Amino acid sequence: MPRHRIRAHYEQLSEFGRGRIIELKEGAYQTLFWPARLPDSSAIKHVWDVMGSRLHLPRNVDFLPRQMEQIWHEAPQ
């Protein structure tokens, strides 16, 4: 694609963003499609949801690690 067509295609971006994309395209770099709101894109979010729903206020600080470990082992894999 000619350079002027690439530049016209990205006019709506900021100068920095436009330059970065043009640099990547002209340098033959390949970019990956990554949707902004991909469901379940982060496994750790699911883990924190499970922990948060099952974790109760511990009686003391010493009990908290044991409770978290128990929840971890009971969580579906």
C-alpha positions as CSV (number, residue, x, y, z in Angstrom):
1,M,0.0,0.0,0.0
2,P,1.4,3.4,-0.9
3,R,2.6,5.5,2.0
4,H,0.1,8.3,1.3
5,R,-2.9,5.9,1.5
6,I,-1.6,4.5,4.8
7,R,-1.4,8.1,6.2
8,A,-4.9,9.0,5.0
9,H,-6.4,5.9,6.6
10,Y,-5.1,6.9,10.0
11,E,-5.8,10.6,10.1
12,Q,-8.3,10.3,12.9
13,L,-5.5,9.2,15.3
14,S,-3.2,11.4,17.4
15,E,0.1,12.2,15.9
16,F,1.9,9.8,18.1
17,G,-0.6,6.9,17.5
18,R,-0.6,7.5,13.8
19,G,3.2,7.5,13.7
20,R,3.4,4.4,15.7
21,I,0.9,2.5,13.5
22,I,2.6,3.7,10.3
23,E,6.0,2.6,11.8
24,L,4.6,-0.9,12.6
25,K,3.0,-1.3,9.2
26,E,6.0,0.0,7.2
27,G,8.4,-2.1,9.2
28,A,6.5,-5.3,8.3
29,Y,5.6,-5.9,11.9
30,Q,2.5,-8.0,12.4
31,T,-0.1,-6.8,15.0
32,L,-2.5,-9.1,16.8
33,F,-6.3,-8.5,17.0
34,W,-7.1,-8.0,20.7
35,P,-10.7,-6.9,21.4
36,A,-11.1,-4.4,24.2
37,R,-13.9,-6.3,26.0
38,L,-13.0,-9.9,25.4
39,P,-14.9,-12.0,27.9
40,D,-12.8,-14.1,30.2
41,S,-9.6,-12.6,28.9
42,S,-7.9,-12.8,32.2
43,A,-7.9,-16.0,34.2
44,I,-6.8,-14.2,37.3
45,K,-10.0,-12.2,37.4
46,H,-12.0,-15.4,37.6
47,V,-9.8,-16.6,40.5
48,W,-10.3,-13.3,42.4
49,D,-14.1,-13.6,41.8
50,V,-14.1,-17.1,43.3
51,M,-11.9,-16.0,46.2
52,G,-14.0,-12.9,46.9
53,S,-17.3,-14.8,46.9
54,R,-16.1,-17.5,49.3
55,L,-13.8,-15.6,51.5
56,H,-15.3,-14.5,54.8
57,L,-13.9,-12.1,57.3
58,P,-11.3,-14.1,59.2
59,R,-11.2,-14.3,63.0
60,N,-7.6,-13.2,63.0
61,V,-4.7,-12.6,60.6
62,D,-3.3,-16.1,61.1
63,F,-6.5,-17.7,59.9
64,L,-6.6,-15.7,56.5
65,P,-3.8,-17.7,54.7
66,R,-5.4,-21.0,55.7
67,Q,-8.8,-19.9,54.5
68,M,-7.4,-18.7,51.2
69,E,-5.5,-21.9,50.7
70,Q,-8.7,-24.0,51.4
71,I,-10.7,-21.9,48.9
72,W,-7.9,-22.3,46.3
73,H,-8.0,-26.1,46.6
74,E,-11.8,-26.3,46.5
75,A,-12.1,-24.0,43.4
76,P,-13.0,-25.6,40.1
77,Q,-10.0,-25.9,37.8
